[in-house]
Amino acid sequence: MSESSGRTYPKEYSEAIAALEEQHKQELERLSQELRIGLQSEATARAEEQVQEQIQSLQQLFKQQKEENIQLQQRLLEMEGLRPDFSQRDKKRGSKTAKMYIG
């Protein structure tokens, strides 16, 4: 006979109780492991979702900056088209100025 919580049980009961306690312990360990795996999976899924959101955000930012660069290049070309061409005028003026001083 065995004693558990102040009572005396026959050996068969004690063995059955010990076996049930072991089963219970193993079940708790299994459930605990499943819970850890589930929490890790959930955390991984959340992290993957955040990474996808960041990638999309960066892609959108890149697209906006690319469009802005194109617009700025177009404005620059327009402004260059409006600018007078001083290079030809200066060459002509330079030769006149040189003639004035030389002769």
C-alpha positions as CSV (number, residue, x, y, z in Angstrom):
1,M,0.0,0.0,0.0
2,S,1.0,3.6,-0.7
3,E,0.3,6.9,0.9
4,S,-0.8,9.9,-1.1
5,S,-2.2,13.1,0.5
6,G,-2.6,11.3,3.8
7,R,-4.5,8.3,2.5
8,T,-3.4,4.8,2.0
9,Y,-4.2,3.1,-1.3
10,P,-3.6,-0.4,-2.5
11,K,-0.5,-0.8,-4.8
12,E,-2.6,-1.2,-8.0
13,Y,-4.3,2.2,-7.3
14,S,-1.0,3.9,-6.6
15,E,0.4,2.6,-9.9
16,A,-2.7,3.7,-11.8
17,I,-2.5,7.1,-10.2
18,A,1.2,7.4,-11.0
19,A,0.5,6.4,-14.6
20,L,-2.4,8.9,-14.9
21,E,-0.1,11.6,-13.4
22,E,2.6,10.8,-16.0
23,Q,0.0,10.9,-18.8
24,H,-1.2,14.2,-17.6
25,K,2.3,15.6,-17.3
26,Q,3.1,14.4,-20.9
27,E,-0.1,15.9,-22.2
28,L,0.7,19.2,-20.5
29,E,4.2,19.2,-22.1
30,R,2.7,18.4,-25.6
31,L,0.1,21.2,-25.2
32,S,2.8,23.6,-24.0
33,Q,5.0,22.8,-27.1
34,E,2.0,23.2,-29.4
35,L,1.3,26.6,-27.8
36,R,5.0,27.7,-28.3
37,I,4.9,26.5,-31.9
38,G,1.6,28.4,-32.5
39,L,2.9,31.6,-30.9
40,Q,6.1,31.4,-33.0
41,S,4.2,30.8,-36.2
42,E,1.9,33.7,-35.4
43,A,4.9,36.0,-34.6
44,T,6.6,34.9,-37.8
45,A,3.4,35.6,-39.8
46,R,3.1,39.1,-38.3
47,A,6.8,39.8,-39.0
48,E,6.4,38.6,-42.7
49,E,3.4,40.8,-43.0
50,Q,5.3,43.9,-41.7
51,V,8.2,43.2,-44.1
52,Q,5.7,43.0,-47.0
53,E,4.2,46.3,-46.0
54,Q,7.6,47.9,-45.7
55,I,8.6,46.5,-49.2
56,Q,5.4,47.9,-50.7
57,S,5.9,51.3,-49.0
58,L,9.5,51.5,-50.3
59,Q,8.4,50.5,-53.8
60,Q,5.8,53.2,-53.7
61,L,8.3,55.8,-52.5
62,F,10.8,54.7,-55.3
63,K,8.0,55.1,-57.9
64,Q,7.1,58.6,-56.6
65,Q,10.8,59.7,-56.6
66,K,11.2,58.3,-60.1
67,E,8.2,60.2,-61.3
68,E,9.5,63.4,-59.6
69,N,12.9,62.9,-61.2
70,I,11.3,62.6,-64.6
71,Q,9.3,65.8,-64.0
72,L,12.4,67.7,-62.9
73,Q,14.3,66.5,-65.9
74,Q,11.5,67.7,-68.2
75,R,11.4,71.1,-66.4
76,L,15.2,71.4,-66.8
77,L,15.0,70.6,-70.5
78,E,12.2,73.2,-70.9
79,M,14.3,75.8,-69.0
80,E,17.4,75.0,-71.1
81,G,15.2,75.5,-74.2
82,L,14.2,79.0,-73.0
83,R,17.7,80.0,-72.1
84,P,19.4,82.2,-74.8
85,D,22.4,80.6,-76.4
86,F,25.2,82.9,-75.2
87,S,28.0,80.7,-76.5
88,Q,27.5,81.8,-80.2
89,R,26.8,85.4,-79.3
90,D,29.9,85.6,-77.1
91,K,32.1,84.2,-79.9
92,K,30.8,86.8,-82.3
93,R,31.1,89.6,-79.7
94,G,34.5,88.4,-78.7
95,S,35.8,88.7,-82.2
96,K,34.3,92.2,-82.6
97,T,35.8,93.2,-79.2
98,A,39.1,91.8,-80.3
99,K,39.0,93.8,-83.5
100,M,38.3,96.9,-81.6
101,Y,41.4,96.6,-79.5
102,I,43.6,95.2,-82.2
103,G,42.7,97.5,-85.0
